[in-house]
């Protein structure tokens, strides 16, 4: 529903913008088109802001699929490591390494699936966010082998597993993992309840 409203709004904006441009070229009055454009933008902005205020996080258990159309992913495990690598290539974190085990699956009925800009990040109790650690990821892959990319193509009913490394401060509390997908423009959609995975406190990892 949110996608339909967004697309309808974009179509309306394009229509009235074209009408506005034509009237400018013909040197006609454009007050009516400007007023309609302003109403559309302001109305959508107000509705988006209300949806943002009403949206929240819903805790889900490890292993719960988060789906975007027919592409689904889940966090199956989280563990802490003080170092990564082996022999003379040991890497220490700036804070602490958190290693997430991830499972991706194709739930489509008849076609392969490739997600659009999938990403996973960790957030703490204050809302601060961390993306994966490139240094930690490289150390993990030197030890355990190359990991499968999140945006890998999944054949029909295929499931792939991978791991991602994050480096977060030791004092971080109430860590949660968030799976997202889609380009930046999806941030303009009305906000909905966000499903997050609870990553146990440091003392529990």
Rosetta blueprint (number, residue, H / E / L):
1 X L
2 X H
3 X H
4 X H
5 X H
6 X H
7 X H
8 X H
9 X H
10 X H
11 X H
12 X H
13 X H
14 X H
15 X H
16 X H
17 X H
18 X H
19 X H
20 X H
21 X H
22 X H
23 X H
24 X H
25 X H
26 X L
27 X L
28 X L
29 X L
30 X L
31 X H
32 X H
33 X H
34 X H
35 X H
36 X H
37 X H
38 X H
39 X H
40 X H
41 X H
42 X H
43 X H
44 X H
45 X H
46 X H
47 X H
48 X H
49 X H
50 X H
51 X H
52 X H
53 X H
54 X H
55 X L
56 X L
57 X E
58 X E
59 X E
60 X E
61 X L
62 X L
63 X L
64 X L
65 X L
66 X E
67 X E
68 X E
69 X L
70 X L
71 X E
72 X E
73 X E
74 X E
75 X E
76 X E
77 X E
78 X E
79 X E
80 X E
81 X E
82 X E
83 X E
84 X E
85 X L
86 X L
87 X H
88 X H
89 X H
90 X L
91 X E
92 X E
93 X E
94 X E
95 X E
96 X E
97 X E
98 X E
99 X E
100 X E
101 X E
102 X E
103 X E
104 X E
105 X E
106 X E
107 X L
108 X L
109 X L
110 X L
111 X L
112 X L
113 X E
114 X L
115 X L
116 X L
117 X L
118 X L
119 X E
120 X E
121 X E
122 X E
123 X E
124 X L
125 X L
126 X L
127 X L
128 X L
129 X E
130 X E
131 X L
132 X L
133 X L
134 X H
135 X H
136 X H
137 X H
138 X H
139 X H
140 X H
141 X H
142 X H
143 X H
144 X H
145 X L
146 X L
147 X L
148 X L
149 X L
150 X L
151 X L
152 X L
153 X L
154 X E
155 X L
156 X L
157 X L
158 X L
159 X E
160 X E
161 X E
162 X E
163 X E
164 X E
165 X E
166 X E
167 X E
168 X E
169 X L
170 X L
171 X L
172 X L
173 X L
174 X L
175 X L
176 X E
177 X E
178 X E
179 X E
180 X E
181 X L
182 X L
183 X L
184 X H
185 X H
186 X H
187 X H
188 X H
189 X L
190 X L
191 X L
192 X L
193 X L
194 X E
195 X E
196 X E
197 X E
198 X E
199 X L
200 X L
201 X L
202 X H
203 X H
204 X H
205 X L
